[in-house]
Amino acid sequence: MQLGEIAAITRYPVKSLAGVELQSVEIARDGIPGDREAAFFVTAGHARTGKTYRGKENNLLHLTSDVRRAELLAREKNAEVELRRGDHFFDAAPISIVFDRWVDDVSRGVGRELDFRRWRPNFFAKAAPDFQFKENDLSDCVIEAGTAVLHVLRPILRCAVISYDVNTGEPDPEVLRYVAQERENIFGIYCEVELAGEVRTGDALRLRAR
């Protein structure tokens, strides 16, 4: 069964900073190569000392891909940070997927069109005409994406980051309020990679039979 097709692919080289759109990607078993391969860690001046410094702590981080600029933004909030590199710094899983149908649902709820980038997915998908799924409906399903195979782990629980405008960083609490109250704080799905492979924009997303 076809769920839809890939409309955009995004890699985030530094956790919480701006993403880079790709036309195609070779997914490995541990995710998209170069995705969140670095992250800022707080060294002083903040309650998260020793932990990652995230968009949740600074509404302007996602507006830049420049490491030096991000350091200055953190310092403006009295946090000293350092960039550390590793394999991946994921919140919960290597791949996230958001469908346009879900974005439309929240857009209708708040009364204005919202940009899918607000949810920072790896894959943004245009849903097939007969798409009826909510996130919970897809839990534990297997999805074919290009030549890769993904296993849906669970829905994504959201935080304040989704309230930040993708162009200005201006917080809009109404977005988070709607998702929390009307969607049980759920938006998007987390997946692990069952089979590595290539994914391109325009590739179909197919649901395997259970």
N, C-alpha and C positions, 0 to 999 in steps of 0.2 A: 504494500500500500504506500502510495506517495504522500508524504507529509507536506512537502513543499520543495523549495530550492534555495540554495545558498545565494544570498544577495550581497553579503559583505563578509570579509574575513579580516580579523584584527589581531595583531600581536602587540603585547605591551612589554617592551624591553625592560622597563623599570616599573616595579609594582607601584601602583597609584599614580603614575605619570601618564602622559598622553600616549595613545596607541598609534600604531602604524598599520594602514590598510594594505592588504596584499591581494593579488589576483589569484594566487594559488599557493599552496603550502604542502610540504611533505610532513605529515603528522607521524611522530614517533610514538612508541608505547607510553612514554612519559609526557606526551603533549606536544605542543608546537615548539620546535627548536627556537630558542631565544626568547620565549615568552616568560616574562617575569623572572629573567635570569639574574636580576639584581633587585635590591630593595634597600631603602633607607632604614637604619636602626638608630634609635635615640640613644645618645651617649650622656646627655645631661639636660637639666632644666625642664623636664616634663615627666608626668606620671608614668609614661610608658618607657622609661629608661631601661635599656636592655632589650626592648621589643621593637617591632617594626613601626615606623611612622607612616600612617596611612591617610588616605583621602578623608577618612572619618575624622581625623584630627585637623585637617586643613582643606578648606573648600576650593583652594586655587591650585592644588598640586596637579590635577588632571588637565590643566590648561597648558602645561609646558612639557616638553621632552628634554629640556636643558637641565642637566644635573646641577650646575652651579646656581641657576635660578631657583631650583627646588630647595637647595640648601638655604638660600636667602629667605625664601618664603617661610621655611621652618624657623629660622632665627627670628623673624618678625613676630613669631608667636612664642619666643623665648625657649625654643627647643634646639639643642645642638644635635646634629645628625651626621652619620657617616654612611657612605655607600658600600654595601657588601655584595659580593657576587657568589653565586652557587649554581646548582642545577636549575631549580625553579623555586619560587616563593609563592606557592598557591595558598589560597584561603582554605579550600576543601577538595578541589578536584582539578585535573588538567584542562578540561574543556567546558566552556559554558555556551549555551544556545538560547537565543531569544527569537520568538516568532513575531512577525509584524501584527498578527491578530491580537496578541497580548498587549503590544504597545497601543494599538487602537482602543482596546478596552479601557486602559488607564486614561488615554487622551480624552475619550468620551466622558469619563468620570470626572475629570478636572475641567472639562470644557475648553480645551485647546490642544493643538497638535504638539506632541512631544517627540524629541529626537531619540532614536534607538540607542545612540551612543551614551545616553544617560545611564544605561544599565551595563555598559562596558563588556559586552559579550565577545567571545572569540568568533562565534558564528551568528550572524543575523540572517534569518530565513524568511522568505516570502511564503506564506502558507498556501497550500493547495485550496481550490474553491470549496471542497467539502470538509476542510479541516474543522474539527469540533473539539479538539483536545484542550484540557486544562493541564497544568504542570503535573499535578498528582496522577493524572491518567497515564502519564508516560513513565512513571517511576518503574524501574527494573525492566524497561523495554530495551530492545536492541535496534539501533538505527544505522543504516548504511549511508555513508556520506562519501561520495566519490568512490575511491577504492578502499577507504578506511571503514572500520566498523566500530561503533561507539555503544557503550552500555550506559544507560541512564541510571545514575545513582540515586538522585533525589532532587526535589525542587530547591531553589535557592532562596534562603531567607535573607531579607534585605535590611540595610541600615541607612543612616542619614545620607550617604553618598548619592543615592538616587534623587535627592532633593536639589542637587546642585545643577544649575544651568550649564550646558556643555560649552557655551561660548563666553559666559561672563563669570561663572562660579557662584552667581547669586543664589542663595538658598530659597527654595520654594517648599515649605513644609506641607503644603496641600498634597503634593505628590506622594510623599511618604505616608501621610495620614490616610489617603485613599487606599494605597497598597496594604497598609496595616489593617484597616477596618473592613475593606471589601474583598481583599484577596488573601487574608490570613497571613499577611506579611510575605507572601510568596510572589516571586517573579523570575521566570527563567528556570532552566534545568542544568544541573551539573552532570557531566559524563566522564567516564574513564575510557581509555582506548583499548579495545579488545584486539583490534588488528590495525597495524600501522598502514598508512597509505596516503595517496595524494587527494587533496580536495581543492576544487577550483570554484570560483564564482560561477553560478549557473548550474552547478551540479545538483542533482536531485538528492533529497533526503527521503529515504524509504524506511518504513517500519517493517521489520521482519515479523513473520507470523510467530505468535507465542508458542 
